[in-house]
Amino acid sequence: MSVTESLAPQPPVGLTAPSARSRSPRFIGDVVVDLGFADRQAVEHAINVARASGRRTGQVLLEQGTITEAQLARVIAERYGVDYVDLGTFRVDMSAANLLSSTAARRYEAVPVHFVDPRTLLVAMVDPGHVLAIDDIALMTGYDVRPASATREDIVALFGRLNRLEDVVVEEEEDEPVELTDLRESADDAPVIKLVHSLVAQAVEQGASDVHFEPVGGEILVRYRVDGVLNEASRIPKRLASGVLSRIKIMSDLDIAERRAPQDGRVALNIDGRHIDIRVATLPLVGGEAAVMRVLDKDGMVADLDALGMNPDARAAFRAAFSRAHGAVLVTGPTGSGKTTTLYGALQVLHTPEKNIITIEDPVEYELPGVKQMQVNTKAGVSFGSGLRSMMRADPDIIMVGEIRDAETAQIAVEAALTGHLVLSTLHTNDAPSSIARLIDMGVEPFLVASAIDCVVAQRLARMLCPHCKRQTRIEGDVARSHGFDTDEDHIDVFEPVGCTRCSASGYKGRIGLYEVMPLDDEIRRLAVRRASADEVAAAAVAAGMRRLREDGLDKVRQGLTSFAEVARVTS
């Protein structure tokens, strides 16, 4: 392969270009034989049957079981010199699909699936030789049409999926007055509403945690964050861009006329029977207005503590810490590292009828039956600090604070831990040892930190390798050591991502936690009192048996759960 070929953009997964030979007209029967799908004798028999019955040769071959639907679509693609699109693996662009009405799509057995460029649509068709259909679709959508061959079975399945995605989204009434049902929607709004609903439903279907709407050259780039990584999902054309952003604002009760200042809102949706809470934030950027939707699945199952990925020793130390009657247990890590899920796992273990558990969160991500959960509401004057003070007067046994953000919250949380309460909370630090210095920097006295904190857990979320396509490889010891992994081995046998239809060609499916659990022993408490550096605390913790994040990650790499590159990415 030449350098030019290697640098050329690769076609999307599921799209196969026609061969050079297909540029010259050929009969269907010849293409079937050339592709090796049937021998000449079977093809000639099908041709004779087709002539006698007035049917097409390809249809006869299909009915006789000589070729499959996928093979017929490949044959048609070669016959007309167009692309073949496998809709089972191809990532359909919802913005493109919603440009054509469902009535027209069913009439022509065609669906736009991708923007080839700003002026051209890739349209999957059962019959890509239907010139009148191509002309009509171009007229209806306002784009040039590049036809592609697809199976009738895939096209029909895509119709069903698009209709389901459109219909499964229902806007719910909130307890607060958000009169979504009274909004007047004209016929011109219908395609925009359908598009927004489809994008949100697809995001939930794929397990996305966030949906980003970003202005790019007048268009809107839509990206989903799945398993912690952003991937392009769609491009919304210019003529729909402003309508989509306005629709998002209307859904979340924001001011559609305000485009110069950031806004925050929320919307409750029922998607296919699942209650989804979506937090919306808009940002005025140089190139236009952007929006981010944080998807919170209210019906999402809280992971069991034993299934989070902690090794047995770390899990035992963590359990011992939060099983005490009082003290503070902190979980640290960057945004999106699963800290709240870990605390919810602990609350599930702690929740018994004789315990009064109260939480204050921003936002309440999951609803726990039997647990009193308070939502931060700055407009009403409910912050972490004020909410925590109120909770202390409500006779709690266990308190969970969603995040220690400021000195006031830190001080109250530490005092609560010292006065007979078990306090669970999160903190933003890169590792467990740094949390001691972080609390002291917030203004909490070192002796109070040393007395109150019982355990600190640092964590990251790493993508898990797809079990269906991962491939074994070898990493040299020098390479591992150069990336900060502590090993004296000459080489390590690991697995690497490949990509298949089950993992959307990413090579990864799902996530697993990487942990370092630091119980505070007498030595670490002495270091805290004399304001020792994070490095000194880390050295003492390691000497006492703590495993660092990368050590835990390397263990999971050896187990074939994740890749060396993924652990290096999330712990760098």
MOPETA-V287436 format. One record per helix or strand of 3 or more residues. SS is the DSSP state (H for helix, E for strand). FROM is the first residue (numbers start at 1). LEN is the number of residues. If there is no record, write none. Layout:
SS | FROM | LEN
SS | FROM | LEN
//
This chain:
H | 3 | 5
H | 20 | 4
H | 28 | 7
H | 40 | 14
H | 57 | 7
H | 69 | 12
E | 83 | 3
H | 94 | 4
H | 102 | 7
E | 110 | 8
E | 120 | 6
H | 131 | 11
E | 144 | 6
H | 152 | 16
E | 169 | 3
H | 180 | 3
H | 187 | 19
E | 210 | 7
E | 219 | 8
E | 229 | 8
H | 238 | 14
E | 263 | 9
E | 274 | 12
E | 288 | 10
H | 305 | 3
H | 312 | 11
E | 327 | 6
H | 339 | 12
E | 357 | 5
E | 372 | 4
H | 378 | 3
H | 384 | 9
E | 398 | 4
H | 407 | 12
E | 422 | 6
H | 434 | 8
H | 446 | 7
E | 453 | 13
E | 471 | 6
H | 477 | 6
E | 491 | 6
H | 501 | 3
E | 508 | 12
H | 522 | 8
H | 534 | 10
H | 549 | 10
H | 564 | 8
//
